[in-house]
């Protein structure tokens, strides 16, 4: 689970279990799919792959650069607006340093579908 991997350097079985309990609690209070269609920042809705991890893993050398850590910029739940994506979610991720410098030309997009 990406939450455990983001919060502990080498998560053990108990930490993965704790992350799973937290995910269950979030689902019970807010539902599996939040009521909003557009979100800025925050944590991604992960259907198949975590978009922040995908960006990090696709360009690992960026982590060594100042401000190279990836973060979620925005999330859009397509819904009926894009029926071809079958309840798809589009994420935009950016390096923290690029956001601080307003370098939006370096944003990575990631499409996730159920």
C-alpha positions in Angstrom: 0.0 0.0 0.0 1.4 3.4 -1.0 0.5 5.1 2.3 2.7 2.8 4.2 5.6 3.1 1.7 5.3 6.9 1.8 5.3 7.1 5.6 7.9 4.5 6.6 11.3 3.9 4.9 10.9 0.1 5.0 7.4 -0.7 6.2 6.9 -4.0 8.1 3.8 -6.2 8.2 2.2 -4.2 11.1 2.7 -0.9 9.3 1.0 -2.3 6.2 -1.9 -3.5 8.4 -2.2 -0.1 10.1 -2.3 1.6 6.6 -5.0 -0.8 5.5 -7.0 0.0 8.6 -6.7 3.7 7.9 -7.8 3.1 4.3 -10.9 1.2 5.6 -11.7 4.1 8.0 -11.4 6.7 5.2 -13.7 4.5 3.0 -16.3 4.2 5.7 -16.3 8.0 6.5 -16.0 9.4 2.9 -17.0 6.4 0.8 -14.8 4.7 -1.8 -15.3 7.5 -4.2 -15.4 11.0 -2.8 -18.3 13.2 -3.8 -16.0 15.8 -5.5 -15.0 15.8 -9.2 -11.9 18.1 -8.9 -9.3 18.2 -6.2 -6.2 20.3 -5.9 -3.3 18.7 -3.9 -4.1 16.2 -1.2 -3.7 12.4 -1.7 -4.5 10.6 -4.9 -7.4 8.1 -5.4 -5.6 5.0 -6.4 -7.4 2.5 -8.6 -4.5 0.6 -10.2 -1.3 2.6 -9.6 -0.3 5.5 -7.4 0.4 8.4 -9.8 3.0 9.9 -7.4 4.9 6.7 -7.2 4.6 6.2 -11.0 6.2 9.7 -11.6 8.9 9.0 -9.0 9.7 5.6 -10.5 9.7 6.8 -14.1 12.4 9.5 -13.3 14.4 8.3 -10.3 17.2 10.7 -10.9 14.9 13.7 -10.1 14.8 12.7 -6.4 18.5 13.7 -6.1 17.8 17.3 -7.4 16.7 20.0 -4.9 12.9 20.0 -4.9 12.8 16.8 -6.8 10.2 15.1 -4.6 6.9 14.4 -6.5 3.5 15.5 -5.2 0.0 15.5 -6.4 -1.0 18.7 -8.1 -4.6 17.9 -9.0 -7.1 15.1 -9.5 -10.2 15.0 -11.8 -12.8 12.3 -11.7 -14.0 12.2 -15.3 -17.4 10.5 -14.7 -19.9 11.1 -17.4 -17.8 13.8 -19.0 -15.5 11.2 -20.5 -17.4 8.0 -20.9 -14.6 6.3 -22.8 -12.6 6.1 -19.6 -15.2 4.1 -17.7 -15.1 6.0 -14.4 -11.5 7.2 -15.0 -9.4 9.4 -12.9 -6.8 11.8 -14.2 -4.0 12.9 -12.0 -1.4 15.6 -12.5 1.8 15.3 -10.5 4.7 17.8 -10.2 8.0 18.1 -8.5 7.9 20.4 -5.4 10.7 22.5 -6.8 8.8 22.9 -10.2 5.7 24.0 -8.4 7.6 26.5 -6.3 9.1 27.9 -9.6 5.7 27.8 -11.3 7.1 25.4 -14.0 3.8 23.8 -15.0 5.4 22.7 -18.3 7.0 19.9 -16.3 3.7 18.4 -15.0 3.1 14.7 -15.6 -0.3 13.4 -16.3 -1.5 10.0 -15.3 -4.8 8.3 -16.3 -6.2 5.6 -14.1 -9.3 3.5 -14.8 -11.2 0.8 -12.9 
